[in-house]
Amino acid sequence: MDKNLYSIYDKKSGTYMQPFVELTDGTATRQCMDLLKNLNTPFNKFPEDFTLMRIGSWDELKGEPTAEIPPEFIVELENLKQE
């Protein structure tokens, strides 16, 4: 079964953070909403600096990643904080 690979893009550093696997864009967004609840993280303090991106897919049966070029925009974390 294919799952999606996501990364949070840090606008200030111009880098993508360590990738993580989720089933859908919705579940990846929910993970980011959880990150925003932690008051001691940069995600909570500076949500305007971060963007959730889908960077590819992961075939868990073959163990093969596939890149999505260019990465697909999902959501600005600052928009999640307002919800």
N, C-alpha and C positions, 0 to 999 in steps of 0.2 A: 504494500500500500504506500502510495506517495503521500508525504507530508510536506509542509512548507518550511523553508528556512527564512528566518527573520533576523534583522539586526537593527539596533537603534543607532541612528546617525547623529553624531555630535557636531553641531554647526560651528561651535567655537574652535574645536581642534581639527575639524575637517576630516574626521575618521569615523569608521564604522566600528561599533563595539562587538564583542564576542557574539557569534550567531547563536540562536536558539531555535528549537523545533516546535512547531504547533500545527494543529490540524487545519485550522482556518484563520482567515484574517480576523474574525471576531474573537477567537480564543487568544490570539496574539495581542489584540487590543486590550482584552481583559487582563492579561499579564501586565501590560503597561499601566493599567489603572491601579493594580495592586502596588506597583513600584511607586506610584505617585502618592500613595497613602503613607509611606514611610517618611517621616519628617526629617530624617537625618541623611537623606540622599540628595545628590545634585538634581535628580529628576523632580523632586518636590520643590527644591529651592529655585531652580532655573528651568522650568518646563519649556520655556520658549526656545531653549537651546537644542531640543531633541526632536527627532522625527523617526517614527516607526517605518521601516522599509522591508518589503519582501525581497530577499536577495536570491531566492532559488527554491529548489525542491530537494527532498531527500527520499530516496527509494529504500525503505527499511528492509526489504527482502533481498535486494542486491547489494546494499551498502554503498550506493552510488549517489553522490550529490550532483545536481545540475544547476548551473548558474543561471540567473535571470538577468540578462543584459539589455538595457540598463536596469538597475534595481527599481522595483515598483513602489511608488509612494502609497502608504496606507493611511497614516494620520499624524498630525502634529500633536505632541504630547500636551502642549498648552491647551488644546481644545478639549482634551480628556479631563483636565483638571477642573474645568468650568462646569462639567456635568455633575 
